[in-house]
Structures are given as structure tokens and as C-alpha cells.
Amino acid sequence: MTQQAVPQPTHSAVLVPVPEAEPVVARHRARLDPAAALGVPAHVTVLYPFAPPAAITAVTIETLAAAVASVASFGCVFPRTGWFGERVVWLAPQPDRPFRALTAAVAAAFPQFPPYGGAFAEVVPHLTIGEWADSGAELLRGAELLRGAEASVLRALPVAAHVTRAWLMTGSSAPASWRTVAELPLAAS
């Protein structure tokens, strides 16, 4: 029996895991969210993409931990869904201000890594349920699958969560390759 080599991580992200949402979204994410297959749990992204994994040092983690600790732990609820166009369905956290504060603090500490590579004027805190990248006739099928997932999730809402930490994760595009590098506590509330 040969062991398969673990692929070297090529990406990193700072995220808030939301284990309370797993019972509601896990089966949908398994089919419809590519990040789930990579080993990324249900989460709200704080900053992606982050530093190249080979460049993450103890100082990087210390600076990141200080930025995360500048925000107090908080409770939130996910009472509704939202959409980015017809291709991404997600859970909306309320309040979203603490998630925005986390992103702002981490982005200020690491201005060389703007959220989503600077692709969006406004970062909307969200927990992805599913997304569909195909176009044409497949887009109609994808939209149908996403609407079905949304209907299922809506019956189980709201999801309440208490956020006490963020994670620094690294991984590649290989299945189940993402791993937690550091747990980063928020300040006590």
C-alpha cells in the first residue's frame, strides 16, 4: 500500500468557522460549494486570498493574531439567505458589523492582501451555501439546484452562532487539502 503525497499548500485564507451552520448547510455545500470538497468548513471569510503559505512566518501569525484580537467575540444569527446574481446563494449574518470589523482589522494589518484581491468595492460578509460556475444550459440546471438548496436551508433558519475565533487555513486545489495553521482568538467580550 503506497501513501499518497500531501500536496503543498498554494493558498491561504483567514476565516471564521461556523460549526453551528454545518447541520443546515453541509449536505448542500458538499454538492454545490467547491470549498467544501477542499476541506474548508462552513465559514464567513475574513480575508482571501491571504499570504502565500511559504511566506507565512511566526511574525505573520503574531501580527494576524493581534489584528483578530482587536475585535471582541460576539453572537450572531443567520436568519436569511442572499444571492450574488444567479450563481451564488449564501447565509447572511446579523449583525454583520463584527465580521466587517474583522476584515477591516486584518486588511489594515496586511494591506498587501486586499479582500478578494480587491475585486469588489464592498465586501459582503456571508456564508456560502453553494455556487454554480457553468454557463448556458448548465446555468439553468445550476440555478435550479441552488434554489432547491436555498428552500431546504430556509426551513432550518435561523442559525445562531457565537464567534470566538478565526482560523488561518492553507491548502491547494486538491480535495481535502485545506488545514488549519493557527486558531486566532477574538478578544473576550
C-alpha positions as CSV (number, residue, x, y, z in Angstrom):
1,M,0.0,0.0,0.0
2,T,1.5,3.3,-1.0
3,Q,0.9,6.6,0.7
4,Q,-0.2,9.5,-1.4
5,A,1.8,12.6,-1.1
6,V,0.1,15.5,0.5
7,P,0.1,18.4,-1.9
8,Q,2.0,21.5,-0.8
9,P,-0.4,24.4,0.1
10,T,-0.6,27.1,-2.5
11,H,-3.3,29.3,-1.0
12,S,-4.3,30.7,2.4
13,A,-7.3,32.3,3.9
14,V,-8.4,33.8,7.2
15,L,-11.9,32.8,8.1
16,V,-14.4,32.4,10.9
17,P,-15.6,28.8,11.2
18,V,-19.3,28.5,11.8
19,P,-19.8,24.9,13.1
20,E,-23.4,25.7,14.2
21,A,-24.3,26.0,10.5
22,E,-22.9,22.6,9.4
23,P,-26.1,20.7,10.2
24,V,-28.1,23.1,8.0
25,V,-25.7,23.6,5.1
26,A,-23.2,20.7,5.0
27,R,-25.1,18.4,2.5
28,H,-25.7,21.4,0.2
29,R,-22.1,22.6,0.4
30,A,-20.9,19.1,-0.3
31,R,-22.7,19.2,-3.7
32,L,-22.6,22.9,-4.5
33,D,-19.6,24.6,-2.8
34,P,-16.2,23.7,-4.2
35,A,-14.5,24.9,-1.0
36,A,-16.3,22.1,0.9
37,A,-14.5,19.4,-1.2
38,L,-11.2,21.1,-0.4
39,G,-11.8,20.6,3.3
40,V,-12.9,24.2,4.2
41,P,-15.7,24.1,6.8
42,A,-18.8,26.3,6.8
43,H,-17.4,29.8,7.4
44,V,-17.5,33.5,6.8
45,T,-14.4,34.7,5.0
46,V,-12.4,37.4,6.8
47,L,-9.6,37.7,4.2
48,Y,-8.9,35.8,1.0
49,P,-6.5,35.4,-0.7
50,F,-4.0,35.8,2.1
51,A,-0.3,35.4,2.1
52,P,1.4,32.6,0.1
53,P,1.8,29.7,2.5
54,A,5.5,29.6,2.1
55,A,5.7,33.2,3.3
56,I,3.7,32.7,6.5
57,T,6.1,33.1,9.4
58,A,5.7,33.3,13.2
59,V,5.7,37.1,12.8
60,T,2.9,36.8,10.2
61,I,0.8,34.7,12.7
62,E,1.5,37.1,15.6
63,T,0.5,40.1,13.5
64,L,-2.6,38.3,12.4
65,A,-3.5,37.3,15.9
66,A,-3.2,40.8,17.1
67,A,-5.5,42.1,14.4
68,V,-8.1,39.4,15.1
69,A,-7.9,40.1,18.9
70,S,-8.7,43.8,18.2
71,V,-12.4,42.6,17.8
72,A,-14.4,41.3,20.7
73,S,-16.1,37.9,20.5
74,F,-19.8,38.2,19.5
75,G,-23.0,36.4,18.9
76,C,-24.8,36.5,15.6
77,V,-27.7,34.8,13.8
78,F,-28.1,33.8,10.2
79,P,-31.8,34.4,9.7
80,R,-32.0,34.7,5.9
81,T,-30.3,33.9,2.6
82,G,-28.9,36.2,0.0
83,W,-27.7,35.9,-3.6
84,F,-24.8,37.2,-5.7
85,G,-26.5,37.3,-9.1
86,E,-27.9,33.9,-10.1
87,R,-24.7,32.0,-9.3
88,V,-24.1,32.1,-5.5
89,V,-26.6,31.6,-2.6
90,W,-25.5,32.4,0.9
91,L,-26.5,32.9,4.5
92,A,-26.5,36.5,5.8
93,P,-25.2,37.1,9.3
94,Q,-26.8,39.6,11.6
95,P,-25.2,41.7,12.8
96,D,-22.6,41.8,10.1
97,R,-20.7,44.7,11.5
98,P,-18.3,42.5,13.6
99,F,-17.4,40.5,10.5
100,R,-16.7,43.7,8.7
101,A,-14.6,44.9,11.6
102,L,-12.5,41.7,11.4
103,T,-12.0,42.1,7.7
104,A,-11.0,45.8,8.2
105,A,-8.6,45.0,11.0
106,V,-6.9,42.1,9.1
107,A,-6.7,44.1,5.9
108,A,-5.2,47.1,7.7
109,A,-2.5,44.8,9.2
110,F,-1.8,43.3,5.8
111,P,-2.6,46.0,3.2
112,Q,-0.7,44.0,0.5
113,F,-3.6,41.4,0.6
114,P,-6.9,43.3,-0.1
115,P,-10.1,41.2,0.4
116,Y,-10.9,39.1,-2.6
117,G,-7.8,40.6,-4.3
118,G,-9.5,44.0,-4.5
119,A,-12.2,42.7,-6.9
120,F,-15.1,44.1,-5.1
121,A,-15.8,47.7,-3.9
122,E,-17.7,46.4,-0.8
123,V,-17.0,43.1,1.0
124,V,-20.3,41.5,2.0
125,P,-20.0,39.1,4.9
126,H,-21.6,35.8,4.0
127,L,-21.6,32.0,4.5
128,T,-21.7,30.3,1.1
129,I,-24.3,27.6,0.7
130,G,-23.5,26.9,-3.0
131,E,-22.3,28.4,-6.2
132,W,-22.5,27.5,-9.9
133,A,-19.8,28.4,-12.4
134,D,-21.1,26.8,-15.6
135,S,-23.0,28.8,-18.2
136,G,-25.5,28.2,-20.9
137,A,-28.0,25.4,-20.4
138,E,-26.0,24.2,-17.4
139,L,-26.6,27.6,-15.7
140,L,-30.3,26.8,-15.7
141,R,-29.7,23.5,-14.0
142,G,-27.3,25.1,-11.5
143,A,-29.9,27.8,-10.7
144,E,-32.4,25.1,-10.0
145,L,-30.1,23.2,-7.7
146,L,-29.2,26.4,-5.9
147,R,-32.9,27.4,-5.4
148,G,-33.6,23.9,-4.1
149,A,-30.7,24.2,-1.6
150,E,-32.0,27.6,-0.6
151,A,-35.5,26.3,0.0
152,S,-34.2,23.5,2.2
153,V,-31.9,25.8,4.2
154,L,-34.7,28.4,4.7
155,R,-36.8,25.8,6.6
156,A,-34.0,25.4,9.1
157,L,-33.3,29.0,9.8
158,P,-32.3,30.9,11.9
159,V,-28.9,29.5,12.8
160,A,-27.4,31.1,15.9
161,A,-23.6,31.2,16.4
162,H,-21.1,32.6,18.9
163,V,-17.9,33.8,17.3
164,T,-14.8,33.4,19.5
165,R,-12.0,32.8,17.0
166,A,-10.8,33.0,13.4
167,W,-8.7,30.4,11.6
168,L,-5.7,30.8,9.3
169,M,-6.0,27.9,6.8
170,T,-3.8,26.8,4.0
171,G,-4.4,24.4,1.2
172,S,-4.4,23.7,-2.5
173,S,-6.9,22.8,-5.2
174,A,-6.6,19.1,-4.2
175,P,-9.5,17.5,-2.4
176,A,-9.4,17.7,1.4
177,S,-6.1,19.6,1.3
178,W,-7.0,22.6,3.5
179,R,-5.7,22.6,7.1
180,T,-5.9,24.9,10.0
181,V,-2.5,26.5,10.6
182,A,-3.5,28.7,13.5
183,E,-6.5,29.4,15.7
184,L,-6.8,33.1,16.4
185,P,-8.9,34.1,19.4
186,L,-11.0,37.3,19.4
187,A,-11.0,39.5,22.5
188,A,-13.2,38.5,25.4
189,S,-16.5,40.3,25.2
